[in-house]
């Protein structure tokens, strides 16, 4: 999925699922960059930061 597909939904549950299914830091960084360039939504950036922490803990 592209960052736009993960983050551009009117349904917050779909965005949450898109973030939860990120499995690598490269994809996560792409999503953060996309969000910073397009929406700048603090709640989404916080979810991405939480997912980054989860990925770090998993490795």
N, C-alpha and C positions, 0 to 999 in steps of 0.2 A: 504494500500500500504506500502511496505517496503521502507526504506530510499533509497536503491539502485534503486527501481522502480521510485521514485520521482526525483532522482538526476542524474541518469545515462542514459541520452538520448542525442543523437547528435543534437536534435532540442531544441534550447533554449526556445521556446514557451511551450514545454511540461514540461520542468523544472520549468518555471514560473507558469504554471498551477498546478503542483505538490506541489509547495510551497504555492500557494494561497489557496489550499484546505486543508491545515493543520488547524485543529480546536482545538487542545489542546497542551499544553506546553510539555507534555511527548513525543509526536510525533515529535515536533519541536526539542527538545533536542536530540532525537535519530538521526535526520537528521544532526544536527550540529556535533555530534560525528562521524557520518559516513563520513561527508565531511572532517573533520579534519584528519581522519585516512586514507582517500583514495586520495583525489584530492587537497585539500588545495586551492580551487579557491576562491579568495577574493570576486569577484562579487557575487558568490553564498552565501557565508557567510554573505555578506551585505544584500542580499535579505532575508535570514533567520532571521537576526537581525531586519529588518523592520517588518517582519511578527510577530516576538515576541512582538514588541512594539504594533502592532495592536491588538494582543490577550490580552495584558495587558490592553489596553484601553477599550476593549469590556467587560472585567470582572469587 
